[in-house]
């Protein structure tokens, strides 16, 4: 299995809702990432998990809460989002300590209304 | 911090060769990678250069000059399916921290 699977593919949520994005990989990668991508912009790093521990938080607002239950799963819990949080949320994985060859999922297209 | 600049748009004819440039500024350099992203799709890893010179992978080649803080992606025998966005990327602060360039939108025309 050489894929990163993200669910759901599309999500519409109200500003008072709580939702979760899910990401799964079975490549044995021990580093997993959440990126946010706005239209016509590059992916922006949000969080990095290394060996299931949060190693980087790029000053992301607390309404985004990551979780790594095990080495194959990564979640992003969403609460009280704003319309400007609407974006494509990408999950990626890589071997630990490697800065290239990331494998990305196809993303969750999030719309906050 | 990191800064990677790319041309925003490039248009080329099917069958031709196109070069996408990337100039970077980074506090510590470990290598330059390239990713392709089709509309609505996942970024896909294309190539990586840690040392100066040209790396060839099929129709795609990537070049790096560390002294010039510059690299490029070369696409040969362009096909319509090559129409996509292309991003260069470098390591950010610390390991496992990939920072992307501004991106180049390539349009291949018949």
Backbone of each chain as ProteinMPNN parsed JSONL, in Angstrom:
{"seq_chain_A": "XXXXXXXXXXXXXXXXXXXXXXXXXXXXXXXXXXXXXXXXXXXXXXXXXXXXXXXXXXXXXXXXXXXXXXXXXXXXXXXXXXXXXXXXXXXXXXXXXXXXXXXXXXXXXXXXX", "coords_chain_A": {"N_chain_A": [[0.859, -1.194, 0.0], [0.764, 2.063, -1.02], [-0.338, 4.478, -0.437], [-1.858, 7.464, 0.916], [-4.719, 7.883, 2.675], [-7.493, 9.937, 2.876], [-10.322, 11.043, 4.657], [-13.373, 12.874, 5.292], [-13.819, 13.42, 1.715], [-14.991, 15.76, 1.007], [-16.324, 18.417, 2.974], [-18.755, 20.246, 4.591], [-19.319, 22.606, 6.994], [-20.859, 24.229, 9.789], [-20.187, 27.203, 11.698], [-20.438, 26.635, 14.339], [-20.152, 23.975, 14.589], [-18.686, 20.726, 15.375], [-16.238, 18.773, 13.952], [-14.32, 16.109, 12.433], [-11.339, 15.406, 10.645], [-9.889, 12.703, 8.897], [-7.019, 10.625, 8.463], [-5.046, 8.127, 6.961], [-2.374, 5.826, 6.731], [-0.409, 3.102, 5.507], [2.256, 2.59, 5.122], [4.275, 2.367, 6.844], [5.44, 4.687, 7.594], [6.857, 7.015, 9.882], [6.522, 9.645, 10.321], [4.088, 12.129, 10.157], [1.863, 14.514, 8.691], [-0.047, 17.557, 8.718], [-1.252, 19.734, 6.326], [-2.378, 22.906, 5.126], [-4.105, 24.244, 2.396], [-4.798, 26.949, 0.434], [-6.698, 28.203, -2.347], [-4.82, 28.357, -5.318], [-2.449, 28.7, -3.979], [0.579, 27.679, -2.219], [0.919, 24.57, -0.342], [0.65, 24.899, 3.183], [2.39, 24.275, 6.106], [0.937, 22.822, 8.981], [0.895, 21.028, 11.243], [3.211, 18.636, 12.628], [3.753, 15.263, 13.219], [5.865, 13.074, 14.853], [6.893, 9.88, 15.295], [4.415, 9.412, 16.552], [4.199, 11.552, 18.244], [3.547, 14.987, 18.809], [5.513, 17.191, 17.102], [5.909, 19.568, 15.773], [4.135, 22.558, 15.735], [2.783, 24.876, 13.87], [2.057, 27.478, 14.946], [-0.721, 27.3, 14.939], [-4.193, 28.092, 15.217], [-6.13, 27.301, 18.167], [-8.552, 26.188, 17.584], [-8.15, 24.213, 15.809], [-7.279, 20.947, 16.321], [-4.945, 18.525, 16.546], [-4.487, 14.946, 16.405], [-2.85, 11.881, 17.046], [-3.541, 8.779, 17.013], [-2.286, 6.283, 16.588], [0.5, 4.77, 14.833], [-0.405, 4.72, 12.243], [-2.538, 6.354, 11.86], [-3.976, 9.609, 11.648], [-5.59, 12.367, 12.926], [-7.598, 15.326, 12.553], [-9.125, 17.506, 14.519], [-11.875, 19.652, 14.451], [-13.244, 22.702, 15.493], [-15.518, 25.292, 16.086], [-14.862, 26.823, 13.788], [-13.877, 29.366, 11.404], [-15.123, 31.198, 8.533], [-12.884, 31.84, 6.962], [-11.265, 29.716, 7.307], [-11.87, 27.888, 5.447], [-10.674, 25.663, 3.095], [-8.354, 23.461, 1.366], [-7.433, 20.624, 3.039], [-4.617, 18.881, 3.596], [-3.157, 15.757, 4.17], [-0.083, 14.178, 4.881], [2.659, 11.824, 4.677], [5.848, 10.495, 5.671], [9.042, 8.78, 5.707], [10.768, 8.875, 8.851], [12.746, 11.744, 9.509], [13.309, 12.354, 6.898], [13.377, 14.62, 4.221], [12.195, 14.729, 1.782], [10.217, 13.239, -0.847], [7.705, 12.992, 0.275], [4.507, 11.532, 0.798], [1.386, 12.396, -0.222], [-2.061, 12.681, 0.722], [-5.213, 12.975, -1.039], [-6.671, 14.964, 0.053], [-9.016, 16.893, 2.061], [-11.692, 18.789, 1.155], [-12.691, 21.563, 2.664], [-15.411, 23.504, 3.648], [-16.5, 26.243, 5.383], [-19.381, 27.507, 6.727]], "CA_chain_A": [[0.0, 0.0, 0.0], [1.615, 3.256, -1.139], [-1.245, 5.614, -0.445], [-2.395, 8.129, 2.094], [-6.163, 7.981, 2.468], [-8.13, 10.963, 3.695], [-11.782, 11.114, 4.66], [-14.088, 12.768, 4.028], [-13.228, 14.19, 0.61], [-15.61, 17.083, 1.075], [-16.991, 18.649, 4.241], [-19.339, 21.563, 4.819], [-19.671, 22.682, 8.406], [-21.188, 25.533, 10.331], [-19.17, 27.752, 12.595], [-20.595, 26.085, 15.689], [-20.036, 22.512, 14.523], [-17.44, 20.005, 15.633], [-16.017, 17.709, 12.979], [-12.955, 15.578, 12.408], [-10.757, 14.893, 9.417], [-9.124, 11.495, 9.183], [-5.93, 10.31, 7.545], [-4.516, 6.806, 7.261], [-1.328, 5.31, 5.839], [0.119, 1.798, 5.921], [3.587, 2.458, 4.527], [5.26, 2.295, 7.911], [6.049, 5.996, 7.816], [6.724, 7.415, 11.276], [6.252, 11.088, 10.36], [2.831, 12.468, 9.491], [1.747, 15.963, 8.601], [-1.222, 18.256, 8.22], [-1.022, 20.97, 5.582], [-3.551, 23.655, 4.684], [-3.829, 24.856, 1.109], [-5.811, 27.811, -0.143], [-6.687, 28.168, -3.806], [-3.707, 28.974, -6.038], [-1.347, 28.924, -3.04], [1.261, 26.433, -1.851], [0.551, 23.987, 0.957], [1.279, 25.497, 4.363], [2.481, 23.296, 7.184], [0.21, 23.11, 10.222], [1.373, 20.178, 12.331], [4.041, 17.481, 12.324], [3.863, 14.209, 14.218], [7.014, 12.212, 14.673], [6.717, 8.757, 16.23], [3.134, 9.621, 17.225], [4.245, 12.703, 19.147], [3.519, 16.271, 18.121], [6.85, 17.78, 17.13], [5.834, 20.933, 15.25], [2.847, 23.225, 15.625], [3.139, 26.14, 13.242], [1.228, 28.57, 15.47], [-2.076, 27.094, 14.436], [-5.199, 28.412, 16.247], [-6.557, 26.149, 18.966], [-9.774, 25.581, 17.016], [-7.642, 23.026, 15.124], [-6.659, 20.096, 17.319], [-4.513, 17.283, 15.928], [-4.373, 13.756, 17.249], [-2.239, 10.753, 16.348], [-3.859, 7.631, 17.883], [-1.259, 5.255, 16.392], [1.461, 5.115, 13.783], [-1.035, 4.709, 10.93], [-3.701, 7.243, 11.826], [-3.821, 11.002, 12.046], [-6.864, 13.071, 12.908], [-7.601, 16.764, 12.803], [-10.419, 17.858, 15.093], [-12.224, 21.024, 14.097], [-14.296, 23.24, 16.364], [-15.702, 26.751, 16.049], [-14.062, 27.374, 12.696], [-14.291, 30.601, 10.755], [-15.186, 31.032, 7.074], [-11.548, 31.933, 6.357], [-10.609, 28.412, 7.444], [-12.224, 27.084, 4.284], [-9.442, 25.356, 2.356], [-8.052, 22.042, 1.173], [-6.572, 20.14, 4.113], [-3.836, 17.766, 3.085], [-2.366, 14.925, 5.068], [1.07, 13.573, 4.216], [3.513, 11.015, 5.528], [7.191, 10.238, 5.147], [9.928, 8.178, 6.698], [11.267, 9.836, 9.824], [14.013, 12.388, 9.22], [13.481, 12.547, 5.466], [12.778, 15.884, 3.805], [11.7, 14.646, 0.423], [9.467, 12.008, -1.058], [6.474, 12.914, 1.046], [3.316, 11.005, 0.129], [0.229, 13.183, 0.175], [-3.41, 12.287, 0.399], [-5.904, 13.874, -1.972], [-7.173, 16.097, 0.793], [-10.42, 17.155, 2.38], [-12.097, 20.14, 0.786], [-13.514, 22.035, 3.769], [-16.111, 24.77, 3.51], [-17.114, 26.677, 6.638], [-20.473, 28.438, 6.399]], "C_chain_A": [[0.893, 1.241, 0.0], [0.787, 4.516, -1.12], [-1.485, 6.187, 0.944], [-3.868, 8.388, 1.814], [-6.761, 8.994, 3.423], [-9.651, 10.884, 3.546], [-12.247, 12.208, 5.605], [-13.381, 13.545, 2.925], [-13.759, 15.611, 0.596], [-16.341, 17.204, 2.408], [-17.48, 20.085, 4.281], [-19.774, 21.6, 6.276], [-19.982, 24.112, 8.817], [-20.157, 25.956, 11.361], [-19.308, 27.226, 14.019], [-20.407, 24.572, 15.736], [-18.7, 22.019, 15.042], [-17.359, 18.864, 14.631], [-14.578, 17.237, 13.071], [-12.58, 15.135, 11.011], [-9.875, 13.702, 9.776], [-8.128, 11.218, 8.07], [-5.341, 8.963, 7.96], [-3.449, 6.434, 6.239], [-0.791, 4.006, 6.41], [1.456, 1.542, 5.255], [4.666, 2.356, 5.584], [5.972, 3.617, 8.171], [5.814, 6.455, 9.249], [6.599, 8.916, 11.432], [4.981, 11.364, 9.566], [2.557, 13.95, 9.669], [0.324, 16.379, 8.244], [-0.758, 19.549, 7.551], [-2.376, 21.588, 5.247], [-3.203, 24.335, 3.361], [-5.032, 25.667, 0.639], [-5.642, 27.797, -1.672], [-5.512, 28.965, -4.374], [-2.534, 29.344, -5.122], [-0.644, 27.612, -2.748], [0.703, 25.85, -0.561], [1.339, 24.658, 2.076], [1.239, 24.494, 5.501], [1.708, 23.769, 8.408], [0.846, 22.344, 11.385], [2.255, 19.07, 11.78], [3.997, 16.528, 13.503], [5.039, 13.325, 13.846], [6.941, 11.121, 15.733], [5.517, 9.005, 17.157], [3.151, 10.767, 18.232], [4.278, 13.991, 18.341], [4.883, 16.926, 18.234], [6.854, 19.214, 16.618], [4.374, 21.365, 15.211], [3.159, 24.616, 15.104], [2.179, 27.261, 13.649], [-0.192, 28.503, 14.931], [-3.086, 27.416, 15.541], [-5.73, 27.153, 16.926], [-7.861, 25.541, 18.479], [-9.428, 24.377, 16.124], [-6.878, 22.194, 16.153], [-6.246, 18.774, 16.689], [-4.443, 16.151, 16.946], [-3.762, 12.641, 16.42], [-2.449, 9.504, 17.214], [-2.857, 6.486, 17.771], [-0.438, 5.613, 15.179], [0.836, 5.182, 12.396], [-2.115, 5.772, 10.766], [-3.345, 8.648, 12.289], [-5.185, 11.662, 11.901], [-6.641, 14.561, 13.061], [-9.005, 17.127, 13.252], [-10.664, 19.354, 14.903], [-13.375, 21.505, 14.976], [-14.317, 24.751, 16.269], [-14.842, 27.395, 14.969], [-14.689, 28.644, 12.132], [-14.36, 30.385, 9.235], [-13.821, 31.089, 6.402], [-10.739, 30.647, 6.513], [-10.973, 27.472, 6.297], [-10.99, 26.908, 3.411], [-9.401, 23.869, 2.058], [-7.075, 21.631, 2.27], [-5.929, 18.833, 3.66], [-3.107, 17.054, 4.22], [-1.208, 14.338, 4.263], [1.829, 12.706, 5.21], [4.866, 10.839, 4.859], [7.958, 9.407, 6.157], [10.46, 9.26, 7.628], [12.603, 10.423, 9.363], [14.278, 12.639, 7.751], [12.751, 13.815, 5.041], [12.342, 15.879, 2.36], [10.885, 13.36, 0.29], [8.252, 11.854, -0.176], [5.381, 12.31, 0.175], [2.104, 11.75, 0.67], [-1.066, 12.44, -0.124], [-4.048, 13.309, -0.529], [-6.619, 15.023, -1.27], [-8.648, 16.057, 1.118], [-10.702, 18.601, 2.022], [-13.102, 20.611, 1.823], [-14.123, 23.393, 3.444], [-16.798, 25.081, 4.826], [-18.151, 27.754, 6.304], [-21.024, 29.092, 7.667]], "O_chain_A": [[1.685, 1.44, 0.921], [1.167, 5.52, -1.723], [-1.343, 5.521, 1.969], [-4.215, 9.038, 0.828], [-6.558, 8.917, 4.634], [-10.179, 10.684, 2.452], [-11.597, 12.459, 6.619], [-12.422, 14.264, 3.204], [-13.055, 16.547, 0.217], [-16.904, 16.232, 2.912], [-16.719, 21.021, 4.037], [-20.512, 20.728, 6.734], [-19.44, 25.07, 8.266], [-19.357, 25.147, 11.829], [-18.383, 27.361, 14.82], [-20.495, 23.964, 16.802], [-17.726, 22.766, 15.14], [-18.302, 18.085, 14.484], [-13.733, 17.875, 13.699], [-13.392, 14.564, 10.283], [-9.209, 13.69, 10.81], [-8.361, 11.532, 6.903], [-5.158, 8.69, 9.146], [-3.597, 6.689, 5.044], [-0.725, 3.822, 7.625], [1.759, 0.413, 4.868], [5.849, 2.268, 5.257], [6.979, 3.664, 8.878], [4.713, 6.307, 9.779], [6.571, 9.418, 12.555], [4.823, 10.889, 8.441], [2.961, 14.561, 10.658], [-0.405, 15.656, 7.564], [0.005, 20.334, 8.113], [-3.38, 20.89, 5.104], [-2.134, 24.93, 3.225], [-6.132, 25.14, 0.471], [-4.592, 27.431, -2.2], [-5.25, 30.095, -3.962], [-1.724, 30.207, -5.463], [-1.201, 26.543, -2.997], [0.081, 26.564, 0.226], [2.528, 24.946, 1.938], [0.189, 23.935, 5.82], [1.796, 24.926, 8.82], [1.276, 22.935, 12.376], [2.09, 18.621, 10.646], [4.181, 16.936, 14.649], [5.191, 12.892, 12.704], [6.929, 11.409, 16.93], [5.602, 8.829, 18.373], [2.199, 10.928, 18.996], [4.954, 14.077, 17.316], [5.359, 17.187, 19.339], [7.724, 19.998, 16.997], [3.503, 20.644, 14.726], [3.733, 25.438, 15.818], [1.568, 27.908, 12.798], [-0.777, 29.507, 14.525], [-2.861, 27.049, 16.695], [-5.77, 26.078, 16.327], [-8.234, 24.459, 18.934], [-10.314, 23.616, 15.734], [-5.939, 22.685, 16.782], [-7.109, 17.973, 16.329], [-4.354, 16.365, 18.155], [-4.099, 12.466, 15.249], [-1.611, 9.205, 18.065], [-2.604, 5.79, 18.754], [-0.66, 6.654, 14.561], [1.48, 5.654, 11.459], [-2.552, 6.051, 9.649], [-2.531, 8.844, 13.192], [-5.847, 11.526, 10.873], [-5.638, 15.005, 13.619], [-9.955, 17.066, 12.472], [-9.797, 20.191, 15.155], [-14.357, 20.79, 15.173], [-13.281, 25.41, 16.357], [-14.173, 28.399, 15.216], [-15.862, 28.944, 12.357], [-13.714, 29.475, 8.715], [-13.619, 30.447, 5.371], [-9.666, 30.503, 5.928], [-10.429, 26.372, 6.2], [-10.34, 27.884, 3.033], [-10.294, 23.116, 2.446], [-6.009, 22.23, 2.41], [-6.599, 17.838, 3.386], [-2.524, 17.682, 5.104], [-1.364, 14.038, 3.08], [1.665, 12.836, 6.423], [5.01, 11.009, 3.649], [7.577, 9.332, 7.326], [10.586, 10.42, 7.237], [13.479, 9.7, 8.888], [15.364, 13.094, 7.389], [11.619, 14.05, 5.465], [12.139, 16.943, 1.775], [10.868, 12.516, 1.186], [7.808, 10.739, 0.098], [5.332, 12.545, -1.033], [1.833, 11.732, 1.871], [-1.159, 11.677, -1.087], [-3.487, 14.378, -0.773], [-7.113, 15.945, -1.92], [-9.42, 15.295, 0.535], [-10.046, 19.519, 2.513], [-14.232, 20.124, 1.865], [-13.426, 24.313, 3.016], [-17.586, 24.28, 5.328], [-17.838, 28.77, 5.684], [-21.946, 29.904, 7.592]]}, "seq_chain_B": "XXXXXXXXXXXXXXXXXXXXXXXXXXXXXXXXXXXXXXXXXXXXXXXXXXXXXXXXXXXXXXXXXXXXXXXXXXXXXXXXXXXXXXXXXXXXXXXXXXXXXXXXXXXXXX", "coords_chain_B": {"N_chain_B": [[14.3, 32.138, 8.31], [12.491, 30.675, 5.558], [12.399, 31.18, 2.016], [11.059, 30.78, -1.109], [11.037, 31.365, -4.461], [9.107, 31.293, -7.407], [8.213, 31.414, -10.909], [4.927, 32.554, -11.584], [3.213, 31.624, -13.587], [3.453, 29.556, -16.474], [3.39, 28.906, -19.908], [3.362, 26.454, -22.44], [4.0, 24.629, -25.474], [2.608, 21.572, -26.571], [4.751, 18.786, -26.725], [7.026, 20.29, -26.605], [9.839, 21.683, -24.709], [10.104, 22.704, -21.346], [11.171, 24.906, -18.77], [11.138, 25.307, -15.33], [11.807, 27.588, -12.917], [13.398, 28.044, -9.716], [14.245, 29.982, -7.061], [15.895, 30.264, -3.982], [15.946, 31.109, -0.5], [17.294, 30.215, 2.469], [17.878, 29.329, 5.855], [19.301, 27.073, 6.496], [20.478, 24.615, 4.346], [19.406, 21.63, 2.858], [18.588, 20.287, 0.672], [16.726, 20.257, -2.431], [13.468, 19.773, -3.441], [10.885, 18.683, -5.724], [7.455, 18.963, -6.561], [4.439, 17.891, -8.096], [1.173, 19.03, -8.762], [-2.008, 18.346, -9.706], [-5.094, 19.999, -10.529], [-7.288, 19.932, -7.831], [-6.113, 17.681, -6.863], [-3.684, 15.524, -5.191], [-0.501, 16.682, -4.058], [2.329, 15.403, -5.732], [5.343, 13.734, -5.401], [8.211, 14.498, -7.318], [11.048, 14.815, -7.801], [14.389, 15.082, -6.361], [17.115, 17.005, -5.285], [20.113, 16.931, -3.704], [22.737, 17.536, -4.05], [24.835, 19.553, -6.214], [24.03, 19.794, -9.676], [22.538, 17.778, -12.288], [19.622, 15.834, -12.128], [18.048, 13.109, -13.541], [14.886, 11.855, -14.411], [13.2, 10.018, -16.322], [11.055, 11.826, -18.405], [11.345, 14.042, -16.918], [13.64, 16.297, -15.434], [15.803, 17.55, -12.921], [17.598, 20.312, -11.647], [20.274, 21.628, -9.701], [21.959, 24.348, -8.21], [23.865, 25.058, -5.683], [25.535, 27.146, -4.954], [24.421, 29.297, -6.22], [21.955, 29.354, -5.102], [19.741, 28.197, -6.401], [17.528, 26.435, -8.491], [16.079, 24.262, -10.97], [13.295, 22.784, -12.686], [13.009, 20.634, -15.339], [10.999, 19.875, -17.999], [10.472, 17.615, -20.493], [9.377, 16.815, -23.857], [6.642, 17.633, -23.694], [3.388, 16.865, -22.511], [-0.195, 16.966, -22.672], [-1.22, 16.197, -20.25], [0.624, 17.102, -18.481], [-0.065, 19.572, -17.668], [-0.421, 21.405, -14.855], [0.166, 22.383, -11.414], [3.359, 23.227, -10.183], [5.646, 22.773, -7.597], [8.51, 23.843, -5.887], [10.482, 22.805, -3.079], [11.855, 23.029, 0.212], [13.633, 21.964, 3.127], [12.336, 23.04, 6.185], [12.792, 24.655, 9.357], [14.421, 22.411, 11.35], [14.046, 18.835, 11.205], [11.757, 16.89, 9.159], [10.006, 18.836, 8.05], [8.698, 20.339, 5.64], [8.884, 22.952, 3.385], [7.128, 24.852, 1.104], [7.559, 26.334, -2.163], [6.335, 29.218, -4.024], [4.942, 28.267, -6.199], [4.255, 27.214, -9.569], [2.133, 27.568, -12.228], [1.636, 25.487, -14.812], [0.645, 25.481, -18.116], [-0.139, 23.493, -20.767], [-0.413, 23.713, -24.172], [-2.09, 22.785, -27.241]], "CA_chain_B": [[13.15, 31.547, 7.669], [12.658, 30.182, 4.188], [11.71, 31.881, 0.942], [11.291, 30.149, -2.406], [10.307, 32.099, -5.481], [8.927, 30.645, -8.696], [7.297, 32.158, -11.779], [3.56, 32.158, -11.234], [2.579, 30.909, -14.688], [4.227, 29.248, -17.666], [2.618, 28.24, -20.956], [4.243, 25.824, -23.411], [3.314, 23.844, -26.492], [2.738, 20.115, -26.494], [5.946, 18.281, -27.395], [8.159, 21.178, -26.367], [10.571, 21.582, -23.442], [9.87, 23.873, -20.507], [11.99, 24.963, -17.564], [10.51, 26.037, -14.232], [12.897, 28.008, -12.036], [13.144, 28.212, -8.283], [15.331, 30.583, -6.292], [15.538, 30.055, -2.586], [16.72, 31.633, 0.625], [16.993, 29.387, 3.618], [18.938, 29.431, 6.854], [20.092, 25.854, 6.401], [20.019, 23.945, 3.127], [19.63, 20.19, 2.859], [18.196, 19.713, -0.606], [15.574, 20.879, -3.092], [12.59, 18.776, -4.056], [9.844, 19.17, -6.63], [6.176, 18.281, -6.497], [3.423, 18.215, -9.088], [-0.179, 18.947, -8.232], [-3.109, 18.635, -10.61], [-6.226, 20.649, -9.877], [-8.104, 19.053, -6.998], [-5.409, 16.446, -6.543], [-2.629, 15.523, -4.181], [0.867, 16.901, -4.52], [3.05, 14.164, -5.996], [6.789, 13.938, -5.428], [8.822, 14.281, -8.632], [12.497, 14.646, -7.785], [15.103, 15.677, -5.247], [18.538, 17.262, -5.477], [20.883, 17.325, -2.519], [24.026, 18.018, -4.537], [24.794, 20.294, -7.47], [23.99, 19.009, -10.896], [21.284, 17.403, -12.923], [19.054, 14.524, -11.849], [17.087, 12.807, -14.602], [13.911, 10.806, -14.151], [12.305, 9.97, -17.471], [10.919, 13.103, -19.108], [11.603, 15.139, -15.982], [14.976, 16.449, -14.878], [15.894, 18.663, -11.976], [18.966, 20.832, -11.547], [20.543, 22.419, -8.509], [23.22, 25.051, -8.012], [23.822, 25.551, -4.31], [26.24, 28.434, -4.865], [23.507, 30.324, -6.727], [20.656, 29.172, -4.429], [18.868, 28.153, -7.578], [17.273, 25.142, -9.094], [14.992, 24.253, -11.938], [12.69, 21.539, -13.142], [12.946, 20.608, -16.795], [10.045, 18.9, -18.508], [10.68, 17.4, -21.928], [8.306, 16.146, -24.599], [5.463, 17.98, -22.935], [2.105, 16.261, -22.821], [-1.314, 17.742, -22.12], [-1.412, 15.812, -18.853], [1.593, 17.808, -17.641], [-0.691, 20.807, -17.167], [-0.554, 21.242, -13.407], [1.014, 23.288, -10.637], [4.622, 22.629, -9.784], [6.194, 23.437, -6.42], [9.776, 23.443, -5.298], [10.333, 22.734, -1.629], [13.068, 22.809, 0.991], [13.434, 21.674, 4.541], [12.221, 24.183, 7.072], [13.606, 24.522, 10.559], [14.296, 21.082, 11.917], [13.695, 17.761, 10.281], [10.339, 16.651, 8.944], [9.372, 20.154, 7.974], [8.845, 20.699, 4.239], [8.38, 24.295, 3.107], [6.906, 24.917, -0.328], [7.663, 27.572, -2.907], [5.111, 29.91, -4.404], [4.229, 27.453, -7.175], [4.163, 27.617, -10.971], [1.037, 26.945, -12.948], [2.037, 25.166, -16.182], [-0.422, 25.162, -19.053], [0.347, 22.938, -22.024], [-1.397, 23.96, -25.231], [-1.845, 21.926, -28.428]], "C_chain_B": [[13.494, 31.097, 6.264], [11.855, 31.028, 3.215], [12.064, 31.201, -0.363], [10.414, 30.849, -3.43], [10.289, 31.341, -6.791], [8.101, 31.564, -9.587], [5.881, 31.661, -11.535], [2.912, 31.314, -12.33], [3.572, 30.691, -15.82], [3.298, 28.531, -18.642], [3.589, 27.686, -21.989], [3.411, 24.932, -24.325], [3.576, 22.355, -26.29], [3.938, 19.657, -27.313], [7.195, 19.108, -27.147], [8.842, 20.853, -25.038], [10.292, 22.858, -22.641], [10.717, 23.76, -19.24], [11.271, 25.819, -16.531], [11.583, 26.32, -13.188], [12.442, 28.173, -10.597], [14.389, 28.83, -7.654], [14.93, 30.564, -4.827], [16.472, 30.813, -1.655], [16.316, 30.816, 1.832], [18.165, 29.42, 4.574], [19.824, 28.204, 6.859], [19.589, 25.073, 5.204], [20.392, 22.474, 3.158], [19.275, 19.543, 1.537], [16.944, 20.39, -1.131], [14.751, 19.776, -3.736], [11.51, 19.461, -4.88], [8.611, 18.287, -6.523], [5.266, 18.795, -7.605], [2.054, 18.09, -8.444], [-1.192, 19.319, -9.319], [-4.254, 19.247, -9.821], [-7.057, 19.63, -9.103], [-7.404, 17.785, -6.552], [-4.361, 16.611, -5.471], [-1.312, 15.951, -4.793], [1.577, 15.561, -4.646], [4.533, 14.474, -6.131], [7.352, 13.599, -6.801], [10.313, 13.975, -8.533], [13.099, 15.392, -6.615], [16.561, 15.84, -5.616], [19.151, 17.684, -4.144], [22.228, 17.939, -2.911], [23.845, 18.754, -5.863], [24.729, 19.339, -8.656], [22.587, 18.641, -11.302], [20.887, 15.989, -12.52], [17.975, 14.254, -12.894], [16.193, 11.643, -14.213], [12.913, 10.806, -15.293], [12.261, 11.3, -18.19], [11.247, 14.287, -18.216], [13.053, 15.114, -15.529], [14.946, 17.611, -13.904], [17.353, 19.017, -11.772], [19.087, 21.662, -10.289], [21.914, 23.068, -8.602], [23.161, 25.662, -6.619], [24.511, 26.902, -4.161], [25.353, 29.586, -5.324], [22.156, 30.281, -6.029], [19.536, 29.093, -5.463], [18.712, 26.726, -8.049], [16.205, 25.275, -10.152], [14.52, 22.844, -12.22], [12.539, 21.635, -14.65], [11.994, 19.499, -17.23], [10.204, 18.806, -20.019], [9.478, 16.682, -22.536], [6.955, 16.362, -23.908], [4.209, 17.289, -23.454], [1.003, 17.082, -22.145], [-1.499, 17.442, -20.636], [-0.397, 16.46, -17.913], [1.063, 19.148, -17.14], [-1.047, 20.608, -15.7], [0.204, 22.368, -12.736], [2.243, 22.532, -10.173], [5.227, 23.46, -8.651], [7.593, 22.923, -6.142], [9.622, 23.513, -3.785], [11.68, 22.475, -0.981], [12.682, 22.47, 2.415], [13.329, 22.981, 5.301], [13.121, 24.007, 8.279], [13.359, 23.151, 11.173], [13.911, 20.064, 10.865], [12.187, 17.631, 10.164], [9.555, 17.95, 8.893], [9.583, 20.684, 6.575], [8.136, 22.005, 3.967], [8.308, 24.464, 1.598], [7.104, 26.31, -0.915], [6.309, 28.09, -3.341], [4.303, 29.172, -5.455], [4.182, 28.072, -8.557], [3.049, 26.836, -11.634], [1.486, 26.75, -14.396], [0.796, 24.812, -16.989], [0.208, 24.684, -20.348], [-0.757, 23.099, -23.059], [-1.071, 23.121, -26.46], [-0.993, 22.633, -29.474]], "O_chain_B": [[14.651, 31.139, 5.845], [10.777, 31.527, 3.541], [13.242, 31.058, -0.691], [9.195, 30.914, -3.278], [11.309, 30.815, -7.236], [7.362, 32.409, -9.081], [5.669, 30.471, -11.305], [2.149, 30.394, -12.037], [4.424, 31.538, -16.087], [2.52, 27.661, -18.251], [4.538, 28.369, -22.375], [2.29, 24.539, -24.001], [4.666, 21.956, -25.88], [4.123, 20.083, -28.453], [8.304, 18.667, -27.45], [8.485, 19.9, -24.346], [10.25, 23.954, -23.2], [10.943, 22.67, -18.715], [10.844, 26.934, -16.832], [12.191, 25.398, -12.644], [11.268, 28.408, -10.31], [15.471, 28.247, -7.717], [13.776, 30.816, -4.479], [17.62, 31.11, -1.987], [15.137, 30.735, 2.176], [19.317, 29.527, 4.152], [21.002, 28.303, 7.202], [18.381, 24.886, 5.06], [21.534, 22.112, 3.443], [19.616, 18.385, 1.297], [16.196, 21.014, -0.379], [15.274, 18.95, -4.483], [11.263, 20.659, -4.743], [8.693, 17.063, -6.412], [5.317, 19.962, -7.993], [1.801, 17.163, -7.675], [-1.226, 20.456, -9.79], [-4.374, 19.046, -8.612], [-7.474, 18.606, -9.644], [-8.018, 16.912, -5.937], [-4.176, 17.694, -4.916], [-1.032, 15.612, -5.943], [1.447, 14.693, -3.783], [4.927, 15.366, -6.882], [7.027, 12.563, -7.381], [10.79, 12.997, -9.108], [12.448, 16.209, -5.964], [17.174, 14.938, -6.187], [18.742, 18.678, -3.545], [22.782, 18.761, -2.182], [22.831, 18.595, -6.543], [25.288, 18.242, -8.638], [21.598, 19.118, -10.746], [21.699, 15.065, -12.563], [17.089, 15.083, -13.103], [16.657, 10.599, -13.755], [11.901, 11.506, -15.245], [13.302, 11.85, -18.549], [11.41, 15.408, -18.699], [13.622, 14.053, -15.273], [14.154, 18.542, -14.052], [18.225, 18.149, -11.729], [18.135, 22.315, -9.862], [22.893, 22.444, -9.011], [22.483, 26.667, -6.403], [24.109, 27.714, -3.328], [25.515, 30.718, -4.869], [21.287, 31.097, -6.335], [18.541, 29.814, -5.401], [19.646, 25.925, -8.005], [15.506, 26.287, -10.219], [15.236, 21.862, -12.022], [12.0, 22.613, -15.168], [12.17, 18.335, -16.87], [10.083, 19.804, -20.73], [8.685, 16.043, -21.845], [6.235, 15.416, -23.588], [4.001, 17.15, -24.659], [1.248, 17.795, -21.173], [-1.886, 18.316, -19.859], [-0.537, 16.379, -16.693], [1.679, 19.783, -16.283], [-1.864, 19.756, -15.352], [0.812, 23.206, -13.403], [2.176, 21.355, -9.818], [5.308, 24.685, -8.736], [7.837, 21.716, -6.157], [8.737, 24.199, -3.273], [12.537, 21.795, -1.545], [11.544, 22.671, 2.837], [14.116, 23.906, 5.097], [14.112, 23.28, 8.215], [12.223, 22.786, 11.476], [13.497, 20.418, 9.76], [11.436, 18.188, 10.965], [8.568, 18.129, 9.606], [10.549, 21.408, 6.332], [6.953, 22.163, 4.268], [9.294, 24.248, 0.892], [6.853, 27.323, -0.261], [5.274, 27.485, -3.064], [3.104, 29.417, -5.597], [4.084, 29.29, -8.706], [3.025, 25.605, -11.605], [1.694, 27.722, -15.123], [0.003, 23.956, -16.596], [1.004, 25.399, -20.957], [-1.892, 22.673, -22.846], [0.089, 22.784, -26.695], [-0.697, 22.057, -30.521]]}, "name": "protein", "num_of_chains": 2, "seq": "XXXXXXXXXXXXXXXXXXXXXXXXXXXXXXXXXXXXXXXXXXXXXXXXXXXXXXXXXXXXXXXXXXXXXXXXXXXXXXXXXXXXXXXXXXXXXXXXXXXXXXXXXXXXXXXXXXXXXXXXXXXXXXXXXXXXXXXXXXXXXXXXXXXXXXXXXXXXXXXXXXXXXXXXXXXXXXXXXXXXXXXXXXXXXXXXXXXXXXXXXXXXXXXXXXXXXXXXXXXXXXX"}
